[in-house]
Amino acid sequence: MELHDVWFVLIAVLWIGYFFLEGFDFGVGILTKLLARGRAEKRVLINTIGPVWDGNEVWLLTAGGATFAAFPEWYATLFSGFYLPLLIILVCLIIRGVAFEYRAKRSEENWQRNWEQAIFWTSLIPAFLWGVAFGNIVRGVKIDENMEFVGSFWDLLNPYALLGGLVTLTLFTFHGAVFVSLKTVGDIRIRARALALKLGMVTAVVALGFLIWTQIDTGDTWSLVAMLIAVVALVGAIAAIKVGREGWSFALSGVTITAAVAMLFLALFPDVMPSSLNPEWSLTVTNASSSPYTLKIMTWCAAIATPLVLLYQSWTYWVFRKRIGTQHIAGSH
């Protein structure tokens, strides 16, 4: 296996890690409006991700940096062609971070309510747009012979990509509901479990349609295997939450995200960004990659840094592993 193939796999792993962690993060943000009853329960939901949300975004920064260094042509075409949706995502992530930090700085109800609205919308919009972006990457966009995007923003809003956005939106919200049921106690835990069951049913229908469409269009044997794993894991996650096994349900919903994202990258390979105008103009792992020497240096850096990142993130989740409820919120009783 060549180094550019290795880095294609590593970038896929980084996106899997980001969607697994930020997925439930976005889901909890969306549930602040769908699930929480009252100010105390909103604080409970926010506190479940309060210690970890910013660490989860490290995976996005690393994925973007790795793409820039390992596949500069891919990075340039992607960020120029998808400029507006990626800018919207970036603005949402900035506002979302500010909302988490500033919400509790003042006690006025309007102040806190406005920041809670910001958390909801800046969780929902990126959860949808990431699916739209990856749907277009897999489907292919208008790239000319100079490796430049020549389409428009409206070309990105096609049925396949919009369905992909619905998949990530529903899957992340389901993932977040399972996480809330795993991290809370009392009435909110029971309602999170019931909502997760309903969301799981909707997610299963939407995701199955998208995955089958992907397999028919660009899939192969390996992507089919990944699709089957994703489907079985999602069914298992729904069954586990139905019988109250939140830990198993969360693990299986994570497997669903892992297998689904892996399927997209398997369906994409060896392209990194197919051209819908002419297959010969597609960006591939070969023509879009950096020099072998650059990839070699990056490999050594990744071998040193990646275990450290995994270690401190694992430690963070271990420290904040306890369940919480409204009784743990100061002033709520």
Residue pairs with C-beta under 8 A, 6 or more apart in sequence:
2 285
3 292
3 295
3 296
3 299
4 70
4 71
4 285
4 286
4 289
4 295
5 270
5 285
6 295
6 299
7 66
7 70
7 71
7 285
7 289
7 295
7 298
7 299
8 71
8 265
8 269
8 270
8 272
8 285
9 265
10 66
10 70
10 302
11 63
11 66
11 67
11 70
11 71
12 261
12 262
12 265
14 59
14 62
14 63
14 66
15 59
15 63
15 261
15 265
16 257
16 258
16 261
16 262
17 59
18 56
18 57
18 59
18 60
18 63
19 130
19 168
19 172
19 257
19 261
20 254
20 257
20 258
21 52
21 55
21 56
21 59
22 56
22 57
22 59
22 60
23 127
23 168
23 171
23 172
23 175
23 176
23 257
24 49
24 172
24 175
24 176
24 178
24 179
24 250
25 49
25 52
25 53
25 56
25 123
25 176
26 123
26 124
26 126
26 127
26 172
26 173
26 176
27 123
27 127
27 172
27 173
27 174
27 175
27 176
27 177
27 179
28 45
28 46
28 48
28 49
28 123
28 176
28 179
28 180
29 49
29 96
29 119
29 120
29 122
29 123
29 124
29 176
30 120
30 123
30 124
30 127
30 172
30 173
30 176
31 45
31 173
31 176
31 177
31 180
31 192
31 195
32 42
32 45
32 46
32 116
32 119
32 120
32 123
33 116
33 117
33 120
34 173
34 195
35 41
35 45
35 177
35 180
35 188
35 191
35 192
35 195
36 42
36 44
36 45
36 188
37 188
39 109
39 112
39 332
40 326
40 329
40 332
41 188
41 326
42 116
43 329
43 332
44 184
44 188
44 324
44 325
44 326
44 328
44 329
45 180
45 188
46 100
46 103
46 119
47 324
47 328
47 329
48 179
48 180
48 183
48 184
48 324
50 100
51 316
51 319
51 320
52 313
52 316
52 317
52 320
53 97
53 100
54 97
54 100
55 312
55 313
55 316
57 93
57 97
58 309
58 313
60 93
62 309
64 75
66 298
66 302
67 74
67 75
67 78
68 75
69 290
69 294
69 298
70 289
70 290
70 294
70 295
70 298
71 272
71 283
71 285
71 288
71 289
71 290
72 288
72 290
73 147
73 283
73 287
73 288
73 289
74 272
74 273
74 283
74 288
76 147
77 143
77 147
77 148
77 149
77 273
77 283
77 288
78 86
78 137
78 273
79 86
80 148
80 149
81 141
81 143
81 149
81 151
82 133
82 136
82 149
82 156
84 153
85 129
85 132
85 133
85 153
85 156
86 133
88 125
88 129
89 125
89 126
89 129
89 130
89 133
92 121
92 122
92 125
92 126
93 122
93 126
95 118
95 122
96 118
96 119
96 122
96 123
98 118
99 115
99 116
99 118
99 119
99 122
100 119
102 115
103 111
103 112
103 115
103 116
103 119
104 112
105 111
106 112
124 169
127 168
127 169
127 172
127 173
128 165
128 166
128 168
128 169
129 165
130 165
130 168
131 161
131 164
131 165
131 166
131 167
131 168
131 169
132 156
132 157
132 161
132 162
132 164
132 165
133 156
133 161
134 164
134 168
134 261
134 264
135 158
135 160
135 161
135 162
135 163
135 164
135 165
135 210
136 156
136 158
136 161
137 264
137 268
137 273
138 164
138 214
138 218
138 264
138 267
138 268
138 274
139 158
139 160
139 161
139 217
139 218
139 274
139 276
140 273
140 274
140 275
140 276
140 282
141 149
141 151
141 155
141 156
141 273
141 274
141 275
141 276
142 149
142 150
142 151
142 155
142 275
142 276
142 277
143 149
143 150
143 273
143 274
143 275
143 276
143 277
143 281
143 282
143 283
144 150
144 275
144 277
144 281
145 278
145 281
147 281
147 283
147 287
147 288
150 277
160 210
160 213
160 217
163 206
163 209
163 210
163 213
164 210
166 206
166 210
167 203
167 206
167 207
167 210
167 260
170 199
170 202
170 203
170 206
170 207
171 203
171 207
171 253
171 256
171 257
171 260
173 199
173 203
174 196
174 199
174 200
174 202
174 203
174 237
174 253
175 250
175 253
175 254
175 257
177 192
177 193
177 195
177 196
177 199
178 192
178 196
178 237
178 241
178 246
178 249
178 250
178 253
179 250
180 188
180 189
180 192
180 196
181 189
181 192
181 193
181 196
181 241
181 246
181 249
182 246
182 247
182 249
182 250
182 323
183 323
183 324
184 192
184 323
184 324
184 325
185 323
185 324
185 325
186 325
186 326
186 327
188 325
188 326
189 323
189 325
193 241
193 244
193 246
196 241
196 249
197 238
197 241
197 242
200 234
200 237
200 238
200 241
201 238
203 234
204 234
204 235
204 238
207 230
207 231
207 234
207 256
207 260
208 231
211 227
211 230
211 231
211 260
211 263
212 227
214 223
214 227
214 263
214 264
214 267
215 223
215 224
215 227
215 263
215 267
217 267
218 267
218 268
218 274
219 227
219 263
219 266
219 267
220 266
220 267
222 266
223 263
223 266
223 267
226 259
226 260
226 262
226 263
226 266
227 259
227 260
227 263
229 255
229 259
230 255
230 256
230 259
230 260
230 263
233 252
233 253
233 255
233 256
233 259
234 252
234 253
234 256
236 248
236 252
237 248
237 249
237 250
237 252
237 253
237 255
237 256
238 249
240 246
240 248
240 249
240 252
241 249
268 274
269 285
270 284
270 285
270 286
271 282
271 283
271 284
271 285
272 283
272 284
272 285
272 288
273 282
273 283
273 288
274 282
274 283
275 281
275 282
275 283
289 295
290 298
326 332
326 333
327 333
